[in-house]
Amino acid sequence: MMLRLRGCVIAVLIFAASPASAQNSAGTERFDRVAKVGAGSELFVSNVRGETRITPGTSGQIEIHAVKRPSTRHPGDNESVANTTIDVSATANRVDVRVDTSRRNQSVADVDFDIRVPPDCSIDVRTVSGDLRVNAVNGSVRAQAVSGNVALEGTPGIAAAKTVSGSVTITRAGGDAATEIGTVSGDITLNGFKGRAVSFRTVSGKTQVADATADRIDFHSVSGGFDFTGTLSRGGRYDLESHSGHIRLAIAEQPGFEVGISTFSGPIAVDFSTRSEGPLQSRAGRREPMRGVYGDGSASLMVRTFSGGVTIKRR
């Protein structure tokens, strides 16, 4: 059975009662709902414009607080607030929150969400234009924006963090399984990340990864660089590729690794004494792939660029 709220209709079986919404003199309107949930709850949020913040709250309920305000594109358009509807629905242990965009011929207000969830809640949050921020939530997290920044902190179960135009910032977090991170024109910054398998996809943004460990890393970019400071995993696999960006690695001496480097014209600097298994440059002056082994060679490190440089140094 599905219960649905539209506008300021109040459900009595699942949702706690709250005061009706009303515009104030500034043209803004508050929206407040509380949904009762059990362990292992799920939250889906779909916003159009405005900031969305999700933080831990009380076990057993999801608190949805929002402020609707005239769009920043049309500051004096107070009618957009009345035209914009926030729908909240619940099925079993899942709560869906959506900003209604069905009225195509009418303007849509900005909606800023402040949502508090149980610490173990799984989250899937999306927006068209606006920043996304999720802090200290232990469940699975998927955060995706079209135009906006994505910031995750203290979230050990990241499944995806993506934006088209904006930056992705991840701090003291990780991923239980595969983690997808991507941006087209923004930067990616990770600090204190622990995960199993991480894939990075960028076009022009730079990627900086510090104090990180992962069993597998796949990085692919057109013109973005990749800076990594951390420790390789024994038996780990690391596949890094950029057409014109510089790839820099500062890694611990242990474990050992097998390395393969291929570049057409970029400079190469390796600060490890490797047992070479392939030439860096042929007699004819044409650069060929370089292969070498350091230590026990238990990790696999493959780096490819066209015109970008490659630097591998000791941490």
GUTORMI-500242 format. One record per residue: residue in three letters; x, y, z of N, C-alpha, C, O in turn. Coordinates in steps of 0.05 Angstrom, whole numbers, plus 5000, padded with zeros to 4 digits. Layout:
N
ALAXYZXYZXYZXYZ
...
END
This chain:
315
MET501749765000500050005000501850255000503750265015
MET501150444984502750694983501150924993498850964986
LEU502351085010501151325021502651565009505051565008
ARG501151764999502451984984501552244996499152285002
LEU503452434999502752705007503352884984505352854971
ARG501653064979502053264958501353544970499253584981
GLY503253724967502853984978502853965008504953895020
CYS500654035021500654025050498553835060497453875082
VAL497853625045496053415055497553245075499953195071
ILE496253165097497553025119496652745121494252695123
ALA498552545119497752265123497852205152499452315167
VAL495952035161495751985189496751715198497051655222
LEU497451545179498351275186501351255189502351125207
ILE502751385171505651365171507051625179509051625193
PHE505951845171507252105175506152245200503752265204
ALA507952345216507152505239506052765230506952885210
ALA504052865244502753115236504653355240506353345257
SER504353555223505953795224504254025215502353985201
PRO504954275222503454505215503354545185505154465171
ALA501154655175500854705146502854915137503555095152
SER503854885112505755065101504355325093501955325085
ALA505755545095504655805087506955995080509055995092
GLN506456155059508456345051508656575072506656665082
ASN511156655077511556885095511857135078511657135054
SER512457355091512657615078514957625058514957785039
ALA516957455061519257445043518757275019520457255001
GLY516457155018515756984995516656704997516256544978
THR517856625019518756345023516656185037514756295049
GLU516955925035514955745048516355505059517955375045
ARG515855435084517055205097515354955092512954965087
PHE516754735092515454475089516754275109519154255109
ASP515154145125516253975146514553715147512053725149
ARG515853485146514553225149516353035164518853065164
VAL515152845177516652635191515452365183513052325185
ALA517152185173516351925165517551715183519951715188
LYS515851535194516751325211517851095194516551005175
VAL520250995201521550775187522750575206523150635230
GLY523450345196524750145212527750125206528750305192
ALA529049915215531949885210532349825180530649705167
GLY534649925170535249885142533550035123532849945101
SER532750285131530950445114532450555089534850555088
GLU530850645070531850755045530551025040528151065046
LEU532151215029531151485022531851544994534251514986
PHE529951634978530451734951529552024950527352094958
VAL531252204940530652484938531252574909533352524898
SER529352724897529652834871528953134872526653204875
ASN530953304870530653594871531053704843532253574826
VAL530153944838530554084813532654304816534654294802
ARG532054494833533954714838534054764868531954764882
GLY536454804879536754854907538654654920539354454908
GLU539454724944541354554958539954324973537654354982
THR541354104975540253874989542353775009544653705001
ARG541653765034543553675055542253445071539853465078
ILE543753235075542752995089544752935112547052895107
THR543752915136545352865160543952655177541552615174
PRO545452535196544152335214542352475234542952685244
GLY540152335240538252435260537552225280539252095291
THR534952175284533951985304533251725290532151715269
SER534051505303533251245293530251215292528851305310
GLY529251085271526351025270524751235255522351205252
GLN526051455245524551655230526351805211528751835216
ILE525051905190526452085171525052355173522652375168
GLU526552565179525452835182526052995156528353005148
ILE524053095144524353245119523653535124521353605129
HIS525553705122525253995126526054135100528254075089
ALA524454315090525154455066524154735066522254805081
VAL525454905050524655185046524355225017526255205001
LYS521955295008521455374980521855674978520755824995
ARG523255764958523756054955523756114925524155944908
PRO523156374918523156444890525856374877527956404889
SER525756284852528156204838530156424837529456664834
THR532656364839534856554836534856674808535956884803
ARG533656524789533456624762531356844759531557024743
HIS529256824776527057014776526457094805524456994817
PRO528057264817527857324846525157434855524357374878
GLY523757574838521157684846518757514840516457594844
ASP519257274831516957094822515956934846516656704849
ASN514357054862513256914886511256694878510756514893
GLU510056724854508156514845509556244842508256034844
SER512156244836513555994832513455824857513555574856
VAL513355954881513255804906510655654908510655424916
ALA508455784901505855654902505655434881504155244885
ASN507055474858506855284836508555034841508154834828
THR510355044860512154824865511154644888510654734910
THR510954394882509854194901511953994909513453904892
ILE512153934935513853724945512153484951510453494968
ASP512753264937511253014942512952824959515352784954
VAL511652714980512952524997511252274998508852285003
SER512452044992510951794992512651585006515051595006
ALA511251385017512551165031511450895023508950865021
THR513150705017512350435011514150245028516550255025
ALA512950095045514449915063516450085079515650255095
ASN519050045075521150185090522650395074524850475081
ARG521450485052522650675034521050925033518550925032
VAL522451155033521151415032522251565007524651585003
ASP520351654990521051814966520252104970518052164979
VAL522152284963521652574964522252684937524452664927
ARG520252814925520652914898519453204895517353264906
VAL520953374881519853634874518353594848519553514828
ASP515853664848514053614825514753814803514654054807
THR515453704779516053874756514053824733514653884710
SER511653734740509753664719508453904706507453894684
ARG508554134719507354374708509354514690510754704699
ARG509554434666511654514648511454814641513554934635
ASN509154924641508755204632509055404655508655644651
GLN509755304679509955484702512755464713514055254712
SER513655684725516355684736516455514762514455474775
VAL518855414768519355244791521055394811523055504803
ALA520255384836521755514857524355364864524555124858
ASP526255494876528455354888527555224914525955334929
VAL528554984919527854834944530354744958531954594946
ASP530754844982533054764998532154555018530454615035
PHE533354315017532554095034534654065057537054085052
ASP533654015081535253935104533853685115531853705129
ILE535053455109533753195115535453045135537953025132
ARG534152935156535552785176534552495176532152445176
VAL536452315175535752035171537051855193538851945207
PRO536051615197537351425215540251375205540651375181
PRO542151325223544951295214545451075194547251095178
ASP543750865194544150645176542450665150542350475135
CYS541250895145539550935122541150925096543351035095
SER540050805075541250815049540051045033537651085035
ILE541651185018540851435006541351434976543551354967
ASP539451534961539751584932538651864928536251914929
VAL540452064923539652344921540552454894542852404886
ARG538752604881539352704855538252994853536253064865
THR539653154836538653424832539553514804541453414793
VAL538053704793538753824767540754054771542854054759
SER540054244788541754474793541854534823539854634834
GLY544154484835544454534863546454344875547154144864
ASP547454424898549554264912548254044928546054074939
LEU549753814930548853594947550953544969553353554963
ARG550053504993551853455015550653235033548453255042
VAL552353025038551452805056553752765077556052735069
ASN552952775102554952755124554252525142551952495151
ALA556252355149556052165171553651975170552351915190
VAL553151875146551051675142552451415134554051415116
ASN551751195148553250945145552150765123553550575115
GLY549750815114548550645093549750705066551450885063
SER548850565046549650615018548850895009546650985015
VAL550651024995550151304986550651324956552751254945
ARG548551424942548851504913548051794912545851864919
ALA549851964902549252254899550052344871552352314863
GLN548052454857548452534829547252804823544952854831
ALA548752974810547853244802548453294773550353174762
VAL546953474761547553564734549253804735551453814723
SER548354014749549954254753550054314783548154434794
GLY552154234796552454284824554754114835555653924823
ASN555654184859557754044873556653814889554453834900
VAL558253604892557553374909559653354931562053334925
ALA558753354956560653334979559653114998557453135008
LEU561352915003560752695021562852685042565252695036
GLU562052655067563952645089563052435110560752435118
GLY564852265118564152065138562151865129560451775144
THR562251795103560251605091561851365081562951375059
PRO561851145096563450905088562250735067563550545058
GLY559850795057558550615037557850755011555650725001
ILE559750905000559251054975559050864952560950714946
ALA556850874937556550724913557050904888558250804869
ALA556251154889556651334866556651624876555051694893
ALA558451784864558452074869559152204842561452184833
LYS557152324829557552424802556352694798554252754810
THR557552854780556353104772557353164744559553074736
VAL555853314728556653384701558353644703560653654693
SER557253854715558654104717558754174747556954284758
GLY561054114759561454154788563653974798564753824783
SER564254004823566453854835565353634853563053644862
VAL566953434858566353214876568453214898570853194893
THR567553234923569453244946568553024966566253014975
ILE570452844972569852614990571952615012574352615006
THR571052615037572852635060572252425080569952385088
ARG574352285089574152075110571751885104569851865119
ALA571951765081569651595071570751345058573151295058
GLY568951195046569850945032567550815017565350935014
GLY568050575008566050424993566250125000568450014999
ASP563950005005563949725012564349544988565549334990
ALA563549634965563749474940564949664919566949794923
ALA563749674895564649844874563750134878561350174885
THR565550324875564850604878565450754852567650734841
GLU563450894842563751044817563851344823562051454836
ILE565951474813566251764818566751894791568551804776
GLY565352114785565752234759564752524757563052604772
THR566052664739565252944732566153004704568152884695
VAL564753184690565653254664567553494664569753484653
SER566753704678568353944678569354044705570554254707
GLY568953884726569753964752572053794763572953614749
ASP573053864787575253714799574153504818571853524828
ILE575753304823575153094843577353094864579753094858
THR576453104890578353104912577452894932575252894942
LEU579252704938578852504959580952524980583352554974
ASN580152525005582052535027581252335049579052365061
GLY582852135054582251935073580151735064578151695077
PHE580651615040578751435029579751145031582051085026
LYS577950965040578550685041576350525027573950535036
GLY577050385006574950244991576149994978578449924981
ARG574449854963575249614949575949674920578149634911
ALA573949774905574349824876573250104871570850154876
VAL574850284860574050554854574650614825576750564815
SER572650724811573050814783572551114781570651224792
PHE574451254768574251534763573851584734575251464717
ARG572051764727571651854699571452154699569752274711
THR573252284684573152574681573752644652574852474637
VAL573152884644573952984618576153194621578353154609
SER575653404636577653614638578453684667580353834671
GLY577153574687577853634714580153484724580753264714
LYS581553584744583753444757582753284780580753344792
THR584153064785583452874807585652864827587952794819
GLN585052914853587052904874586152704895583952734906
VAL587752504901587052294920589352284940591652234933
ALA588652324966590652334987589852145009587552115016
ASP591852015021591451825044589351625037587351595051
ALA589751485015587751295005588851015002591250974997
THR587050825005587650545000585250424985582950474992
ALA585850254965583750114950585049884936587349894928
ASP583449664934584549424921584649464890586249334877
ARG582849634880582949684851582149974846580250074857
ILE583650094828583050364819583150374788585150294776
ASP581050474776580950524748580550824744578550944753
PHE582350954730582151244724582351284694584251194681
HIS580451434684580451504655579651794652577551874662
SER581251944637580752224632581752304605583552174594
VAL580652524595581552634569583852824574586052774563
SER583453034590585553224594586153274624587853444631
GLY584753124641585153164670587553004681588052784671
GLY588853124701591152984713590152824737587852844746
PHE591952654747591352474769593652484789595952404782
ASP593152574814595152574835594252384857592052424868
PHE595952184863595151984883597351964904599751924897
THR596551984929598351934952597051724969594951774981
GLY598451494972597151284988598851034987601151034981
THR597450804992598750544993597350354974594850334974
LEU598950214958597750004941597149764958598249724980
SER595249604949594549364963595949124951596249104927
ARG596748934968597948694958595948544940593748474949
GLY596748494916594848374897593048574884591248494868
GLY593348834889591549034878592049084848594249014838
ARG590049204835590249264807589649554802587549654812
TYR591449704788591149994785591650054755593850014745
ASP589550154742589550214714588950514710586750594715
LEU590950664702590750954701591251044672593250974660
GLU589451214662589751304634588751594631586551664640
SER590451764618589652034611590952114585593352054580
HIS589452244567590552314541592752524544594952494534
SER592152744558594152954560594653044589596253224593
GLY593352924609593853004636596252854648596952634640
HIS597652984668599952864681598952674703597152744718
ILE600152444705599452244725601852224745604052164738
ARG601252294770603252294791602452104814600152124824
LEU604251934822603751754844605951774865608251774859
ALA605051804890606951794913606051564930604051584944
ILE607451334929606551094942608650984961611051044959
ALA607650824980609450694999611150484986610450374964
GLU613450414998615250214986614149934987614749774970
GLN612449885005611149615007608149645004606949835015
PRO606849464990608049224977609449294951609249524941
GLY610849104940612149144914610049144892607749084896
PHE610949214868609049234846610349184819612749214815
GLU608749094800609549074772608449324758606049394762
VAL610049464743609249714731609549694700611549594690
GLY607549804687607749844658606950124651604850224659
ILE608650264636608250544629608350574599610250484586
SER606350704588606250754559605451044554603351134563
THR607251194540606651474534607951534507610051434501
PHE606651704491607751774465609851994467611951964455
SER609252204483611252424484611652544512613152724515
GLY610252434532610452554558612952454573613852234568
PRO614052614591616452534607615752324627613452314637
ILE617652154634617251934653619451964675621751994669
ALA618551944700620451944723619551734743617251754753
VAL621151534748620551324767622651314789624951254783
ASP621851364814623651374836623851104851624051094875
PHE623850894836624150624847626050474829626050494805
SER627850314842629650144827628249894818627949704833
THR627249894793625749674783627449494766629449574754
ARG626749234765627949054747626549084720624249004717
SER627949204701626749274676626149024659627748844657
GLU623749024647622948804629622248914602621048764585
GLY622949164596622349274570623749534566624149674586
PRO624449614542625949864537624150104541621750094536
LEU625350324549623950584550624050724523622150864516
GLN626150674508626450804482628050624464630150514472
SER627150594439628450414420630750564407631050814411
ARG632450424392634650554379633750754358635250944352
ALA631550714347630550894326629351154338628551324324
GLY629251174365628251404378625251404383624151594394
ARG623951184375621051164379620551044407621650834413
ARG618951174423618551084450616750844450614650824437
GLU617550644466616050404469615250374498616350504516
PRO613250204504612350164531614650064549616349914541
MET614650164574616550074594615249894614613049944623
ARG616649684621615549494641617849434661620149414654
GLY617049414686618949354707617649234731615149244734
VAL619249124749618249004774619849114797622249134796
TYR618349194818619649294842618749104865616449044868
GLY620749014881620148844904618848584895619848454876
ASP616748504909615548244903613648254879612548054870
GLY613148494869611348524845608548434849607248354830
SER607548444874604848334879602648504869600448404862
ALA602948764868600948944857601549004827603848984818
SER599449064813599749124784599049414779596849504786
LEU600849564767600549854762600949904732603149874722
MET598849984718599050034689598250324684596050414693
VAL600050474671599550764667599950824637601850734624
ARG597950964626598051034597597351324593595351424604
THR598951464577598251734569599151774540600551604529
PHE598251984528599152054501601252274503603552234495
SER600452504513602452724516602852804545604552974551
GLY601452684563601852744592604152594603604952384593
GLY605352704624607652574637606852374658604452364666
VAL608752214667608352014688610552044709612952034702
THR609752074734611652084756610751884778608551894787
ILE612651714785612151524807614451554827616751494821
LYS613751634851615851684872615051564898612751474902
ARG617051544916616551434943614951634959615251874957
ARG613151524975611451684992613151795015612151945032
END
